[in-house]
Amino acid sequence: METPDRRKLIAAHARTLRRHPWLTLAGAFLVALIVLACIWDWNWFKGPIERQVQARTGRDFDIGGNLDVDLDWTAPTVRADALRFGNAKWSKQPVMASADRVEFSIRIWPLLRGKIRIPELKLRRPVLHLEMGPQRVGNWKFGRAGEIRTQFSHLWIDGGRLSFTDAANRTDIDVGVNSSSDRAAGSSVAVEGGGRWKGSRFLMKGVGESPLELRNRNRPYRIDVHASAGATRAHARGSLVDPVLLRDFDLQLALSGQDLADLYPLLGIVAPNTPPYKLDGRFTREITGTDARIWHYDNFHGIVGDSDLNGDASIETGRARPYLRANLSSKVLDFDDLAGFVNKAPQSGNGESTNAELASQASSERSRTRVLPDRPYELDKLRAMDADVRYKAHRISAPKWPLDDMDTHLRLDNGLLQLEPLNFGVAGGQVSAVVRMDARGNPIRTRTQIKARGLNLRELVPDVKLAQDAIGRIGGNVALAGSGNSIALMLGSSDGDVALGMGRGQISNLLMELAGIDIAEALKFLVQGDRRIPIRCAFGDFAVSSGVMTSRSMAFDTEDTIIIGEGTVNLREETLHLKLRPRPKDRSLLALRAPLWIDGTFKDPDIHPDYGRMGLRGALALVLGNIAPPAALLATLELGPGEDAQCGGRYAK
């Protein structure tokens, strides 16, 4: 029951509210806040956020899970689940980026000034797919750049994946990305995965600094990454600046593998087949224009096969063909390691460095009856790259060849390969060559010019004991032109001239007597000791037509004997057919002088006297001996009809 006092109290309150209406509004607002707090849901904002992102980027954006905010006066924390960000319209994959959860804090006061400052960003199971489009435009190019700059301080990635696809270059990479266990500022990330690089399978594993450091183009980004593709291994360690655009990086790069030729499918670098290699050098890049980029591999050192290799190299891209420039040198070159330049396998066994494929090739070559390399060059490789390479070997290890050093300059321009010069120190002299291989058509057209000067006769035949005291200098000229896609076909079709000459010198008299099959003189020198006799001159002149060398003149003239030669050397069939006729300049009672034949194949030559002529002389001696023993000497009597040859040593200088 309402009492008079209660009615008076209610009337007093009513007069107060009429005099102060703001109290009514405040009360209503307080009640509304209480009600709103009870029913509030941050998911109401998902739609506006999705529309705003789509408007700014031109890509679909969806928050498929819960959206929640932990309020804080300085930096509230936002959590969103099941996020999806759309891909470019040309991509077959609809989603470019996704994450099971994104959690970040955002500072309030910078936000009021239009700046987004995120002190910490956490990503759970994020997936980022990068793709190069048909117009060479990446799917990461979108929206209106530069409207609002977002700054992150710390990033944490849990179970992330990063993929990159470039269908035009047959490249497809997929790696896992995880932050280190230490969640401190600047935590590093571990990367592990692989895929295909230009069609070749590869694996990679490494560590790098926090991806947030990538935004700082003035601070180096440190990495340490190992990668492998087949037998090829790479280890890159050092720093990058703006790695997304690959600017100003400075890495120490170690490369190793079983064959330098394996770099062609990986990097587009054309190299001959080689034994195993290990190289380490400084890897940088230089941007010279809109599309031109020069990749430098400087001050590298290492080994290729049994040879050391040092120098600087660079590859320029953004051209019709990559352009290789290099300045290389070796302190000691194992000559066998150059076999790949003529498409031949290096020696295997006896401690020689090789790989399984080359060892198998060497075994197959040993079983062949031919000597000249017949493996064809790959025309597409000769046309795939331009090059300007200088190489110098200060000393050559070649037990079967009297080689001293090597100096060459190789140039390759759209299939036209030139070696000018190609110089060798040989037997104390010099061999200078110019080689031109034109692979712009099919077959390859080749021209070769060779000049040999001052080759020491004794050093040319170091394994011949009787020639160890020989004195003389040999020289010559070779000019050949042929066509074919292998060394064997080039020489087997060649035309040109070959000339060799020697001036005055000395040689073992015993060697010459044996060459003339002068038994009496040879026995005398074997009993009394050898002596050297003067060489007046030696000369060989051949015309080459369709791979067949035909002698125009041949002579080896000493004070004791002159040897006149004739015959052919067939480069196409790899056969010899040379006849050497000794003509003594002295008298001997016990000579069975007959022509010497050099025939057989390049791999198995045969040197023998004309047994028919020797048999006839021997039979005559036997008949005369049966009549009267002293008369047998008449059949072997040599009256020495040989005359001095009119030749000189103009090539030997």
C-alpha positions in Angstrom: 0.0 0.0 0.0 1.4 3.3 -1.1 2.0 5.6 1.9 2.1 9.4 1.8 5.9 9.3 2.3 6.5 7.0 -0.7 4.3 9.2 -2.9 6.3 12.2 -1.9 9.6 10.4 -2.7 8.5 9.4 -6.2 7.3 12.9 -6.9 10.6 14.3 -5.8 12.5 12.0 -8.2 10.2 13.0 -11.1 10.8 16.7 -10.5 14.7 16.0 -10.4 14.6 14.1 -13.8 12.5 16.9 -15.3 15.1 19.4 -14.2 18.2 17.1 -15.3 17.2 15.1 -18.5 20.9 14.0 -19.1 20.6 11.7 -16.2 17.9 9.8 -18.1 20.1 9.5 -21.1 23.1 8.3 -19.1 21.0 5.7 -17.4 19.6 4.5 -20.7 23.1 4.4 -22.2 24.4 2.4 -19.3 21.7 -0.1 -19.6 22.4 -0.3 -23.4 26.1 -0.9 -22.8 25.2 -3.7 -20.3 22.9 -5.3 -22.8 25.4 -4.8 -25.7 28.2 -6.3 -23.7 26.0 -9.3 -23.1 25.2 -9.9 -26.8 28.4 -8.4 -28.5 30.0 -10.5 -31.3 33.1 -9.4 -33.2 32.1 -11.6 -36.1 29.7 -8.7 -37.1 32.8 -7.0 -38.5 33.8 -9.9 -40.8 31.8 -8.7 -43.7 33.0 -5.0 -43.7 36.6 -6.2 -43.3 36.3 -8.7 -46.2 34.8 -6.0 -48.4 37.5 -3.5 -47.5 40.3 -5.9 -48.3 38.7 -6.9 -51.6 38.2 -3.2 -52.6 41.9 -2.4 -51.9 43.4 -5.6 -53.5 41.0 -6.7 -56.2 41.1 -10.2 -54.7 38.6 -12.3 -52.9 39.1 -12.4 -49.1 37.2 -14.6 -46.7 37.3 -15.1 -42.9 35.8 -18.5 -42.7 36.2 -18.9 -38.9 35.8 -16.9 -35.8 36.9 -13.3 -35.4 37.8 -12.2 -31.9 39.5 -9.2 -30.2 41.1 -8.9 -26.8 40.7 -5.2 -25.9 43.7 -3.3 -24.5 44.0 0.5 -24.3 47.5 0.4 -26.1 47.6 -2.6 -28.3 44.5 -4.9 -28.6 45.0 -8.4 -30.0 43.0 -9.6 -33.0 42.5 -13.3 -33.8 41.0 -14.6 -37.0 40.5 -18.2 -38.1 40.3 -19.9 -41.5 41.5 -17.0 -43.7 41.6 -17.3 -47.5 43.1 -14.7 -49.9 42.2 -15.1 -53.6 44.6 -15.6 -56.5 45.1 -13.8 -59.8 42.3 -14.4 -62.3 44.7 -16.2 -64.7 45.8 -18.7 -62.1 44.3 -22.2 -62.1 44.7 -22.3 -58.3 42.0 -20.1 -56.7 43.7 -19.4 -53.4 47.0 -17.5 -53.2 47.3 -17.4 -49.4 45.6 -19.1 -46.4 46.1 -19.7 -42.7 44.3 -21.7 -40.1 44.8 -18.8 -37.7 46.2 -15.3 -37.8 46.9 -13.5 -34.5 48.3 -10.0 -34.2 48.4 -7.0 -31.9 47.9 -3.5 -33.3 48.9 -0.2 -31.7 46.0 2.2 -31.1 47.7 5.6 -31.2 49.6 5.2 -34.6 46.4 3.9 -36.0 44.7 7.2 -35.2 47.3 8.9 -37.4 46.7 6.5 -40.3 49.7 4.2 -39.6 49.5 0.5 -39.0 52.0 -0.8 -36.4 51.8 -4.4 -35.6 54.3 -5.4 -32.8 53.7 -9.2 -33.2 52.3 -11.4 -35.9 51.7 -15.1 -35.4 50.7 -17.4 -38.3 49.5 -21.0 -37.7 49.7 -23.3 -40.8 50.0 -20.5 -43.3 50.2 -21.4 -47.0 51.6 -19.0 -49.6 51.6 -19.9 -53.3 53.6 -17.6 -55.6 53.2 -18.0 -59.3 54.7 -16.5 -62.4 52.0 -15.6 -64.9 51.8 -16.0 -68.7 53.0 -12.4 -69.2 55.9 -12.8 -66.8 53.9 -11.0 -64.1 53.8 -12.5 -60.7 50.6 -13.2 -58.8 52.0 -11.0 -55.9 51.3 -7.9 -58.0 47.9 -6.6 -57.1 45.9 -3.7 -55.7 47.0 -0.1 -55.3 50.4 0.1 -53.9 51.5 2.7 -51.4 48.1 3.6 -49.8 48.8 2.4 -46.3 52.2 1.2 -45.1 52.1 -1.6 -42.5 55.1 -2.2 -40.2 55.7 -5.5 -38.4 58.1 -6.0 -35.5 58.1 -9.8 -34.8 56.8 -12.8 -36.8 56.2 -16.3 -35.7 55.4 -19.1 -38.2 54.1 -22.5 -37.2 53.8 -25.2 -39.8 54.0 -22.9 -42.8 54.4 -23.8 -46.5 55.7 -21.7 -49.4 55.4 -22.7 -53.0 56.6 -21.1 -56.3 55.5 -22.1 -59.8 56.9 -20.9 -63.1 55.5 -23.2 -65.8 57.3 -21.5 -68.6 60.7 -22.4 -67.0 59.5 -25.8 -65.8 60.0 -24.7 -62.2 57.9 -25.9 -59.2 59.1 -25.4 -55.7 57.4 -26.4 -52.4 59.1 -25.9 -49.0 58.1 -26.0 -45.4 58.8 -22.9 -43.3 59.0 -22.8 -39.5 60.2 -20.3 -37.0 62.9 -21.4 -34.5 61.9 -22.6 -31.1 63.0 -19.3 -29.6 60.1 -16.9 -30.0 62.3 -13.9 -29.2 62.5 -10.9 -31.5 64.1 -11.5 -34.8 63.7 -15.3 -34.6 65.1 -17.2 -37.6 63.2 -19.6 -39.8 64.1 -23.1 -41.0 63.3 -24.0 -44.6 63.2 -27.5 -46.0 61.7 -28.9 -49.2 62.4 -29.2 -52.9 60.7 -29.6 -56.3 61.8 -29.0 -59.8 64.1 -26.3 -61.0 64.0 -25.9 -64.9 62.8 -29.5 -65.1 65.5 -30.9 -62.8 64.6 -32.4 -59.4 66.2 -30.7 -56.4 66.2 -30.6 -52.6 67.0 -27.8 -50.3 67.5 -27.2 -46.6 68.7 -24.1 -44.7 68.1 -21.3 -42.3 67.5 -17.6 -42.6 66.7 -14.7 -40.5 63.1 -13.7 -39.7 61.2 -13.0 -43.0 60.3 -9.6 -41.5 63.9 -8.6 -42.2 63.2 -8.9 -45.9 61.4 -5.5 -45.8 64.6 -3.7 -44.8 66.4 -3.1 -48.1 69.3 -1.4 -46.4 70.1 -4.2 -43.9 71.6 -7.5 -45.2 69.5 -10.6 -44.8 71.6 -13.6 -43.6 71.0 -17.1 -45.0 72.8 -20.4 -45.0 71.2 -22.9 -47.5 72.2 -26.2 -48.9 70.7 -27.4 -52.2 71.2 -30.5 -54.4 70.0 -31.5 -57.8 71.1 -35.0 -58.7 74.8 -35.2 -58.2 75.2 -31.4 -58.1 75.5 -29.7 -54.7 75.4 -26.0 -53.8 76.0 -24.3 -50.5 75.2 -20.6 -50.3 76.0 -18.6 -47.2 76.1 -14.9 -46.7 73.7 -11.9 -47.0 70.9 -10.7 -49.3 69.5 -7.2 -49.6 66.0 -7.1 -50.9 66.0 -10.8 -51.8 62.5 -10.6 -53.4 64.1 -8.6 -56.2 67.5 -10.2 -55.7 69.4 -7.0 -55.5 72.8 -6.4 -54.0 73.3 -9.9 -52.5 76.7 -11.0 -51.5 77.1 -14.8 -51.0 79.9 -17.3 -50.7 78.8 -20.1 -53.1 80.3 -23.6 -53.1 79.5 -25.8 -56.1 80.4 -29.4 -56.5 79.3 -32.3 -58.7 80.2 -35.2 -60.9 80.3 -33.3 -64.2 80.3 -29.6 -65.1 78.0 -30.4 -68.1 75.2 -31.0 -65.5 75.0 -27.3 -65.0 73.4 -26.8 -68.4 69.8 -27.9 -67.5 70.1 -26.2 -64.1 71.6 -22.8 -64.9 71.9 -22.8 -68.7 75.7 -22.8 -68.6 77.1 -24.8 -71.4 80.3 -26.8 -70.4 82.0 -29.9 -71.8 81.9 -33.2 -69.9 84.4 -33.2 -67.1 85.5 -35.4 -64.2 84.1 -34.4 -60.7 84.6 -30.8 -59.6 84.6 -28.6 -56.5 84.5 -24.8 -56.6 84.0 -22.1 -54.1 83.8 -18.3 -54.7 81.9 -15.1 -54.2 78.5 -14.8 -55.9 77.0 -11.4 -56.5 74.7 -9.8 -59.1 74.8 -6.5 -61.0 71.8 -4.9 -62.7 72.8 -3.0 -65.8 69.4 -2.2 -67.3 65.7 -2.9 -67.4 66.2 -6.6 -68.3 69.9 -7.0 -68.2 71.4 -8.8 -65.2 75.0 -10.0 -64.7 75.6 -12.8 -62.2 79.2 -12.8 -61.0 81.2 -15.7 -59.6 84.5 -14.0 -58.6 87.7 -15.1 -57.1 86.7 -18.8 -57.1 89.1 -21.6 -56.7 88.8 -25.4 -56.7 89.5 -28.5 -58.7 88.1 -30.1 -61.9 89.3 -33.7 -62.1 93.0 -33.6 -61.3 93.5 -30.0 -62.3 93.2 -26.9 -60.1 91.0 -24.1 -61.5 90.8 -20.5 -60.4 89.5 -17.2 -61.7 86.5 -15.0 -62.3 83.3 -15.7 -64.3 80.0 -13.9 -65.0 76.8 -14.7 -66.8 74.7 -11.9 -68.3 71.0 -12.6 -68.7 68.2 -10.6 -70.3 69.8 -11.1 -73.8 68.8 -13.4 -76.7 71.2 -15.9 -75.2 73.1 -15.9 -71.9 76.6 -14.5 -72.2 79.4 -16.1 -70.3 82.6 -14.2 -69.7 85.5 -15.8 -67.8 89.2 -15.4 -67.0 90.5 -18.7 -65.8 93.9 -20.2 -64.9 95.4 -23.4 -63.6 98.7 -23.9 -61.9 98.8 -27.5 -63.0 96.5 -28.9 -65.7 96.0 -32.6 -66.1 95.8 -32.6 -69.9 93.4 -35.6 -69.7 90.8 -33.4 -68.1 90.3 -31.5 -71.4 89.1 -34.6 -73.2 85.5 -33.4 -73.0 86.3 -30.6 -75.4 86.7 -33.1 -78.2 83.9 -35.3 -76.9 86.2 -37.9 -75.6 86.3 -39.5 -72.1 89.3 -38.9 -69.8 91.4 -41.8 -68.7 90.1 -43.9 -65.9 91.9 -46.0 -63.4 95.4 -45.5 -62.0 94.1 -42.9 -59.6 92.6 -40.7 -62.4 89.5 -38.7 -61.3 86.4 -39.6 -63.2 82.7 -40.4 -62.8 80.7 -43.5 -63.5 79.4 -42.3 -66.8 82.7 -41.1 -68.1 84.4 -44.3 -66.9 81.9 -46.4 -68.8 82.5 -44.2 -71.9 86.3 -44.6 -71.5 85.9 -48.4 -71.3 83.8 -48.4 -74.5 86.4 -46.3 -76.3 89.2 -48.6 -75.3 87.4 -51.5 -76.9 86.9 -49.6 -80.2 89.1 -50.1 -83.2 89.0 -46.3 -83.9 91.0 -43.6 -82.2 89.5 -40.3 -83.4 86.5 -39.2 -81.2 83.2 -39.8 -83.1 80.7 -38.7 -80.5 78.8 -35.8 -82.1 78.5 -32.3 -80.6 75.1 -31.2 -79.5 74.2 -28.3 -81.8 71.5 -26.9 -79.5 74.1 -26.4 -76.7 76.6 -24.7 -79.1 73.8 -22.3 -80.0 72.3 -21.8 -76.5 75.0 -19.5 -75.1 77.5 -16.9 -76.1 80.9 -16.8 -74.4 84.2 -15.0 -74.1 86.6 -17.2 -72.1 90.4 -16.8 -71.6 92.3 -19.7 -70.0 95.9 -20.2 -69.1 97.6 -23.4 -67.7 101.0 -22.6 -66.3 102.1 -26.3 -66.3 100.6 -29.4 -68.0 100.7 -32.9 -66.6 100.7 -35.2 -69.7 102.9 -38.3 -69.3 102.4 -39.4 -72.9 102.7 -35.9 -74.4 105.7 -33.5 -74.2 103.4 -30.5 -73.3 104.6 -27.6 -71.3 101.8 -25.0 -70.9 98.7 -23.7 -72.6 97.1 -20.4 -73.4 93.8 -19.9 -75.3 91.0 -17.5 -75.9 87.6 -19.0 -76.7 84.7 -17.0 -78.2 81.2 -18.4 -79.0 78.6 -16.3 -80.8 75.3 -17.9 -81.7 76.9 -21.2 -82.7 80.1 -19.8 -84.1 83.0 -21.0 -81.9 86.5 -19.7 -82.3 89.7 -20.6 -80.5 92.2 -17.8 -81.3 94.8 -18.4 -80.2 95.1 -21.9 -79.0 98.8 -22.1 -78.0 100.7 -24.9 -76.4 104.3 -25.2 -75.3 105.4 -28.5 -76.8 108.8 -30.2 -76.4 110.5 -26.9 -75.7 108.9 -25.2 -78.7 105.5 -23.6 -79.5 102.4 -24.9 -81.3 100.0 -22.1 -82.2 96.5 -22.9 -83.6 93.4 -21.1 -84.8 90.2 -23.1 -84.8 86.9 -22.0 -86.2 83.8 -24.2 -85.8 80.7 -22.9 -87.4 77.6 -24.6 -85.8 75.1 -22.2 -87.2 74.3 -24.7 -89.8 74.2 -28.5 -89.9 76.7 -30.1 -90.2 79.4 -28.1 -88.4 81.9 -26.5 -90.7 85.4 -26.4 -89.3 88.7 -24.6 -90.3 92.0 -25.2 -88.5 95.4 -23.6 -88.9 98.3 -24.9 -86.9 101.9 -23.6 -86.8 104.6 -25.6 -84.9 108.0 -24.1 -84.3 111.1 -25.2 -82.5 110.0 -28.6 -81.2 112.9 -30.5 -79.7 113.4 -33.9 -81.4 114.6 -35.6 -78.2 111.6 -34.4 -76.2 109.2 -35.5 -78.9 110.2 -39.2 -78.4 111.2 -39.3 -74.7 110.5 -43.0 -74.5 112.8 -44.0 -77.3 116.1 -44.8 -75.7 118.1 -44.5 -78.9 116.7 -41.0 -79.4 117.7 -39.6 -76.0 120.8 -38.0 -77.5 119.1 -36.7 -80.6 119.5 -33.0 -81.3 117.2 -31.0 -83.6 114.2 -28.7 -83.9 111.0 -29.6 -85.8 108.3 -27.3 -87.1 105.4 -27.4 -89.5 102.2 -26.0 -90.9 98.7 -27.6 -91.0 95.7 -26.1 -92.8 92.6 -28.2 -92.9 88.9 -27.5 -93.6 86.1 -30.1 -93.1 82.6 -30.6 -92.1 80.9 -32.9 -89.6 79.5 -32.9 -86.1 82.3 -34.9 -84.6 86.1 -34.7 -84.6 86.3 -38.0 -86.7 83.8 -36.6 -89.3 85.6 -33.3 -89.5 89.0 -34.8 -90.1 87.5 -37.6 -92.3 86.1 -35.0 -94.7 88.9 -32.5 -94.6 90.9 -30.8 -97.4 94.1 -28.9 -97.1 97.8 -29.2 -96.6 100.2 -30.7 -94.0 103.9 -29.9 -94.0 106.6 -30.8 -91.4 110.3 -29.9 -91.6 113.5 -30.1 -89.6 116.8 -28.4 -90.0 120.3 -29.5 -89.0 120.7 -31.7 -86.0 122.1 -35.0 -84.7 120.7 -38.5 -84.2 121.9 -41.9 -83.1 123.8 -43.6 -85.9 122.6 -47.0 -84.5 119.0 -45.9 -84.9 119.6 -45.0 -88.5 121.5 -48.3 -89.2 118.6 -50.2 -87.7 116.2 -48.3 -89.8 118.2 -49.3 -92.8 118.5 -52.9 -91.4 122.3 -52.6 -91.8 123.3 -55.6 -89.7 127.0 -55.1 -89.9 126.9 -51.4 -88.9 124.4 -52.1 -86.2 126.5 -54.9 -84.7 129.5 -52.6 -84.8 127.7 -49.9 -82.8 126.2 -52.4 -80.4 129.7 -53.7 -79.7 131.8 -50.5 -79.9 129.1 -48.1 -78.7 126.9 -45.7 -80.4 127.7 -42.3 -81.9 125.7 -39.4 -83.1 125.7 -38.5 -86.8 124.6 -35.2 -88.2 121.1 -34.7 -89.7 121.1 -32.5 -92.7 117.3 -32.1 -92.9 114.0 -33.8 -92.8 110.8 -32.9 -94.6 107.3 -34.2 -95.2 104.7 -32.5 -97.4 101.2 -33.9 -97.8 98.1 -32.8 -99.8 94.8 -33.6 -98.0 91.7 -34.3 -100.0 88.5 -35.8 -98.6 90.3 -36.9 -95.5 93.2 -38.7 -97.3 96.7 -37.3 -96.8 98.9 -38.1 -99.9 102.6 -37.5 -99.7 104.0 -35.0 -102.2 107.5 -35.4 -100.9 109.2 -37.0 -97.8 112.8 -37.3 -96.9 115.1 -37.8 -93.8 118.6 -37.0 -94.7 121.7 -37.7 -92.6 125.4 -38.0 -93.5 125.0 -41.8 -93.2 121.6 -42.5 -94.8 118.8 -40.8 -96.6 115.3 -42.2 -96.2 112.8 -41.3 -99.0 109.1 -41.8 -98.2 105.8 -42.0 -100.0 102.3 -43.1 -99.3 99.0 -42.1 -97.7 97.4 -41.5 -94.3 93.7 -42.0 -94.4 92.0 -39.9 -91.7 88.6 -41.2 -92.7 89.4 -44.9 -92.3 92.2 -44.2 -89.8 94.7 -46.3 -91.7 98.4 -45.9 -92.7 100.1 -46.9 -95.8 103.6 -45.4 -95.9 106.7 -46.7 -97.6 110.2 -45.6 -96.4 113.1 -46.5 -98.6 116.6 -46.1 -96.9 119.5 -45.2 -99.2 122.9 -45.5 -97.5 125.7 -43.2 -98.2 128.4 -45.6 -97.1 129.5 -49.1 -98.0 128.6 -52.2 -96.0 129.3 -55.8 -96.5 126.3 -57.2 -94.5 123.3 -55.1 -95.4 119.8 -56.4 -96.0 118.4 -53.0 -97.1 114.8 -53.1 -98.1 111.9 -50.6 -97.9 110.2 -50.1 -94.5 106.4 -50.2 -94.5 104.3 -48.3 -91.9 100.8 -49.6 -92.3 97.9 -50.8 -90.2 95.5 -48.6 -88.2 96.0 -45.5 -86.0 95.3 -47.7 -83.0 97.5 -50.6 -84.1 100.2 -49.4 -86.5 102.7 -51.9 -87.9 106.2 -51.1 -88.9 108.1 -53.8 -90.9 110.5 -54.2 -93.7 109.5 -55.4 -97.2 109.9 -59.1 -96.4 109.6 -59.9 -100.1 112.7 -57.8 -101.0 114.6 -59.1 -97.9 113.6 -62.7 -98.8 114.9 -62.3 -102.4 118.2 -60.9 -101.2 118.5 -63.6 -98.5 117.8 -66.4 -101.0 120.4 -65.0 -103.4 122.9 -65.0 -100.6 122.0 -68.6 -99.8 122.5 -69.8 -103.4 125.8 -67.9 -103.8 126.9 -69.2 -100.5 126.3 -72.8 -101.6 128.5 -72.1 -104.7 131.2 -70.3 -102.7 130.7 -69.0 -99.2 132.5 -65.7 -99.8 130.2 -65.0 -102.7 127.2 -64.7 -100.4 128.5 -61.3 -99.4 127.9 -60.1 -102.9 124.1 -60.3 -102.3 124.3 -58.1 -99.2 126.9 -55.7 -100.5 125.7 -52.1 -100.3 127.5 -49.6 -102.5 125.8 -46.6 -101.0 123.9 -45.0 -103.8 122.1 -42.4 -101.5 122.4 -38.7 -102.3 121.9 -35.6 -100.3 118.3 -34.4 -100.3 117.7 -30.8 -101.2 115.5 -29.8 -98.3 115.7 -27.3 -95.4 114.5 -26.6 -92.0 112.4 -23.5 -92.6 109.6 -24.8 -90.4 111.9 -25.6 -87.5 112.8 -22.0 -86.5 
